[in-house]
Amino acid sequence: MGLSEFRFAETTHRLASFVDITARKQAEAALHAAYAELQEKNIELQRQSDDRIRRIHAEAATAEAEAARERSACSRKRAASSPLVQFRRNPLRAREAGP
């Protein structure tokens, strides 16, 4: 509601105006509801993102552990097939094979 007072031709006039704000209030309520829904969706997306990141880290750790095991196994195979190791296991056979 608005109330104004003005003078015109030495007479004081008063003007009252009313504005229907129903549509504005409905729009504000809809905006608040949409914002609440958006917050809920953001929380769910953040939870899903956190879960995916945890899974990716776990998979990466598993892959790294497997790669380390494979590297270790390859190192042991190379070491076992070296001439020095073969000589220590069977010195006579290693000499027979010769250089």
C-alpha positions in Angstrom: 0.0 0.0 0.0 1.3 3.4 -0.9 0.0 6.7 0.5 0.9 10.1 -1.1 -0.1 13.6 -0.4 0.1 16.5 -2.8 -1.2 20.0 -3.2 -2.9 21.1 -6.4 -4.7 24.4 -6.8 -4.4 25.2 -3.1 -6.1 22.0 -2.3 -4.5 19.0 -0.6 -5.1 15.7 -2.2 -4.3 12.3 -0.9 -3.7 9.3 -3.1 -3.7 5.7 -1.8 -2.5 2.9 -4.0 -2.6 -0.8 -3.6 -0.5 -3.3 -5.4 -1.3 -7.0 -5.5 1.9 -8.9 -4.7 0.4 -12.3 -4.9 2.3 -13.2 -8.1 5.6 -11.9 -6.6 5.1 -14.0 -3.4 4.3 -17.1 -5.5 7.4 -16.5 -7.6 9.5 -16.2 -4.5 8.1 -19.4 -3.0 8.8 -21.2 -6.3 12.3 -19.8 -6.3 13.0 -21.0 -2.7 11.6 -24.5 -3.6 13.8 -24.7 -6.7 16.8 -23.6 -4.7 16.2 -26.2 -2.0 15.9 -28.9 -4.7 19.1 -27.7 -6.3 20.9 -28.0 -3.0 19.7 -31.5 -2.5 20.8 -32.5 -6.0 24.2 -30.9 -5.4 24.7 -32.8 -2.2 23.8 -36.1 -4.0 26.2 -35.2 -6.9 29.0 -34.4 -4.4 28.4 -37.8 -2.6 28.6 -39.6 -6.0 31.7 -37.7 -6.9 33.4 -38.6 -3.6 32.5 -42.3 -4.1 33.9 -42.3 -7.6 37.1 -40.6 -6.4 37.5 -43.2 -3.6 37.0 -46.1 -6.1 39.5 -44.6 -8.5 42.1 -44.2 -5.8 41.5 -47.8 -4.6 41.8 -49.1 -8.2 45.0 -47.1 -8.7 46.5 -48.4 -5.5 45.6 -52.0 -6.6 47.1 -51.5 -10.0 50.3 -50.0 -8.5 50.6 -52.9 -6.1 50.2 -55.4 -9.0 52.7 -53.5 -11.1 55.2 -53.6 -8.2 54.7 -57.3 -7.8 55.3 -57.8 -11.5 58.4 -55.7 -11.4 59.7 -57.6 -8.5 59.0 -61.0 -10.2 60.8 -59.8 -13.3 63.8 -58.7 -11.2 64.0 -62.0 -9.5 63.9 -63.8 -12.9 66.6 -61.7 -14.3 68.7 -62.1 -11.2 68.2 -65.9 -11.2 69.3 -66.2 -14.8 72.5 -64.1 -14.4 75.8 -66.0 -14.9 77.0 -65.3 -11.4 73.9 -66.9 -9.8 74.1 -69.9 -12.2 77.8 -70.3 -11.2 77.0 -70.2 -7.5 74.3 -72.8 -8.0 76.4 -75.2 -10.0 80.0 -74.0 -10.6 81.0 -77.0 -12.7 78.2 -76.7 -15.2 78.7 -72.9 -15.5 82.4 -73.6 -16.4 81.4 -76.2 -19.0 79.1 -73.8 -20.8 82.0 -71.3 -21.0 81.9 -67.8 -22.3 
